[in-house]
């Protein structure tokens, strides 16, 4: 290749990089323009001390997301044994259709909302009929009008209001769920449990309660994180076919074999007694199977009362999933406040948000009203009908981890900001969007020149969902949206 060609190619690469950097700057600046800008971040002293002792930046305590998670070999083998034993035509297509439907589901519309909309439609249709007062009509005319209005209102409501119905997981649908969601569900639970194990290093659950246990993926994830400590797994799922399938997975796909994880029991109904408590209580992808908000909150209350240490609630990372998670979070925190007001400090009800929020205040995502959920991305290996094929996919979850007791500042990361959007790492700077202990969403640009080499490399090692090992001096004055800093940021990113 001639020198002229090399020069031309180099010029094209540099020009393309300049355009990308400029576009990235404009996009980042627009996205951050309505967020509080925090530019007085310093490295947490505890993290700095560990780095001085030889800890690598990419292994700091804020890294709480597992990099690559695969299904346990026993679970994967059991799944393919079942697929070979019970072949289903068009398995992939049918399971994909079920998964798409699950992601598109919304919460059922409450009865009072339906009644309110019905009254508004009725008044609207009465005006369209040109009737000012129903008392002016005769009894027969009124009866005819009321029947007409009723049919029009019902027809309009059917078109306008989302029709929710529970999913009945029979044997066939449970099998489709196995192929389409097993890996995603396992990875979602694993990621949350992994963070608990990273931050609460002394916690090792002896007993676990799995509500809406489904395929038993939370049992497998719990066993992967704490392989020797958990001696009891109580599983509750209304579908007997789903329970049977979960048991078969634990038996390696063979009915005559013993379950590979001991201490597992299955029930179809919630146990009435509240006296028995469990170290770890888990509710995954089950709240949307309940017919109303009242039922969801009653279930969350019952689960919280059965919790000894941690309550974990996970849903799809959609607006619907996030709204249910936010309801559960606020409800438990409200129970905590009510117990303080009524009984002083009630240790049985006292609790706080362990993860992902670094605070117990109102969720800033909801207060912004921008229609974006608080969710986190996970990577998982999608199942295929051939055991040799590997295909990685990404999905999003919304979750909350609630812990009994009071917030402890000594726990790793308890006051560190949570990274709530993908980390951008153009040359020589790191762009972060975080949720902080003040209950605000903040935008930060970290460079080695302004924040130090250790802070820069720790931030660069972080991913979406990790904790930023940072402290903010003079926290009351640490946030700013003044134009001077925005101008400084613009100049620092302007290509030369």
KANORUR-V832472 format. One record per pair of residues at least 6 apart in sequence whose C-alpha atoms are under 7 Angstrom apart, sorted by the first residue. I is the first residue (numbers start at 1). J is the second residue. Records with the same first field share a line. If there is no record, write none. Layout:
# KANORUR-V832472
I=J  J
This chain:
# KANORUR-V832472
18=495
22=495
25=493
32=443
35=441  442  443
36=441  442  443  479  480  481
37=442  443  444  479  480  481
38=442  443  444  478  479  480
39=444  445
40=472  473  478
41=451  470  471  472
42=451  455  470  471  472
43=455  469  470  471
44=469  470  471
47=469
57=457  458  461
58=458  461
61=412
62=413  466  467  468  469
63=462  466  467
64=195  198  466
65=191  195  465  466
66=191  194
69=187  380
70=381
71=183
74=252
75=249
77=252
78=249  252  253
79=249  253
81=253
82=253
94=176
95=176  177  179  180
96=180
99=180
106=320
107=288  320
108=164  291  292
109=162
110=292
118=153
121=153
122=149  153
125=149
134=142
166=289
169=239  242
170=241
171=241
174=241  242
179=383
183=380  381  382  383
184=380
185=217
186=217  218  221
187=380
188=378
189=218  221
190=221
193=222  225
194=225
197=203
199=411  412
200=411
204=226  229
205=229  230  279  280
206=229  230  231  232  279
207=230  231  232  233  278  279  280
208=232  233  234  278  279  280  281
209=233  234  235  278  280  281  282
210=234  235  236  281  282  283
211=235  236  237  282  283
212=236  237  283  284  286
213=235  236  237
214=237  242  243  246
215=242  243  245  246
216=246
231=262  263
232=263  264
233=263  264  265
234=264  265  266
235=265  266  267
236=266  267  268  269  270
237=243  267  268  269
238=268  269
239=268
240=268
243=266
248=254  255
250=259  260  261
251=257  258  259  260
274=305  306
276=306
277=306  307  308
278=306  307  308
279=307  308  309  310
280=307  308  309  310  311
281=303  307  310  311  312
282=311  312  313
283=312  313  314
284=313  314  315
285=314  315  316
287=296
290=296
297=328
300=328
304=311
308=404
309=403  404
310=401  402  403  404
311=401  402  403
312=400  401  402
313=399  400  401
314=397  398  399  400
315=321  397  398  399
316=396  397  398
317=375  396  397  398
318=373
319=372  373
321=398
322=373  374  398
325=398  399  400
329=400
333=352
335=349
336=349  350  351
339=345  346  349
340=346
347=405
350=404  405  406
351=402  403  404  405  406
352=360  402  403  404  406  407
353=359  360  401  402  403
354=401  402  403
355=400  401
356=400  418
357=418
358=414  415  416  417  418  436  437
359=437  439
361=439
362=439
363=439
364=439  440  441
365=373  374
374=398
375=396  397  398
376=396  397  398  464  465
377=394  395  396  397
378=394  395  396
379=392  393  394  395
380=392  393  394
381=390  391  392  393
382=391  392  393
409=415
413=467
415=437
416=467  468  469  470
417=434  435  436  437  467  468
418=434  435  436  465  466  467  468
419=432  433  434  435  464  465  466  467  468
420=433  434  435  464  465
421=433  464
422=463  464
423=431  432  463  464
424=430  431  432
425=431  460
428=447
429=445  446  447
430=445  446  447  459  460
431=444  445  446
432=443  444  445
433=441  442  443  444
434=441  442  443
435=441  442
446=456
447=456
448=456
459=468
472=478
